[in-house]
């Protein structure tokens, strides 16, 4: 079996539901984690927007919407507007927590990534995505993703 990251409201490669964006409730969608591989010591959840780097007025970097690491390595359902039990990372606004999609111009691709690790991560308070990824790099057992697209109405 392979690690699975899914959502009852997001179809992989489908449209991101407006309720979970800046144009809706701007809360995290419900997420389901299943088939966590044996030997997993922790999970990492990363939600980002690589298309933000292509924005004309952007910073030229991926926008990090949500980062949580050291999540308990069990099959679980994360309810809408909640955070899995774990340690928060620093989003692109410099705080912890979920930031809903809000692309300023064109249709963006949003990716949830789930990493199953053979260790727990020892990091400082509110590490960046780069710090989390660097610490996790040599410990990834398996990875799953969920991708959706969103464009604001004109």
Buried (B, 14 or more C-beta within 10 A) or exposed (E): EEBBBBBEBBBEEEEBBBBBBBBEBBBBBBBBBBEBEEEBBBBBBBBBBEBBEEBEEBEEBBBBBBBBBBBBBEEBBBEBEEBBEBBBBBBBEEEBBBBBBBBEEEEBBBBBBBBBBBBBBEBEEBBBBEBBBEBBEEBEBBBBEBBBBBEBEE
